């Protein structure tokens, strides 16, 4: 495994354009992951607010 990592590093040093592509892809994936996490958190907050409103506005039947 260590030899494979060294071979990858050596090939990326020989091709800086490939290294730049790898770095940009990693940044893109990290940004995409963070964006999805924020969207999920926002949807969760919205659902909690909607449930709270539904509980407050629901007609209670005391029969």
Secondary structure, 3 states (H helix, E strand, C coil): CHHHHHHHHHHHHHCHHHHHHHHHHHHHHHHHHHHHHHHHHHHHHHHHHHHHHHHHHCCCCCC
